[in-house]
Amino acid sequence: MDDAAAEQVRARAEDAIARVDAVRASLDELLAAVQRLRGELGEGPRPAAPPPAIGLESARLVAIEMAVAGRTREEVERHLRASYGGPDTSAVLADVFGEL
């Protein structure tokens, strides 16, 4: 590598280091602003509470209503799991749709 090429590499490296230092300074300022805002907001918003667990009787009622409306077993199962979580609904689905 000749002297001119080496000088060009050195200059680019110094430029890259200067840019990294500028980005680091910006990130430090951003972090300080976020910490300041957190302090002003206190704890901040609380996460949403999970949906309440339902009993099997409530799940059975929902499953029956959906089946009457023409929903498939799979659709009802997805809905019960996504919307309510909680109890194992396989007995409810067997009661509403019959055994597989």
C-alpha positions, 0 to 999 in steps of 0.5 A: 500500500502506498503512502497516499492510500494509507493516508486515505484509509487513515482519514476515513478511519478518523472520520468514522471514529468521529461519526461514532463519537457523535452518534454515541453522544446523541444516544447519551442525550437520548437516554438522559431524556428518556430517564428524565421523562420516566422520572416525570411520569413516575411508574408510567402506564401499567400493562393491561390486565389479562382477560379474566379467566372464565368458568367452564359454564361460561365457556360452554355458553359461548361455545353453544352460541357460536355453534348455533351461529354456524362457527366450526369447532376449530373457530370456537376453540381458537376464540375460547383460547384467544379471548378467555384463556384459562380452563381446558375447554376440550370437555366443553367442545366435546359437549357442544360438538361431540367427541372427535 
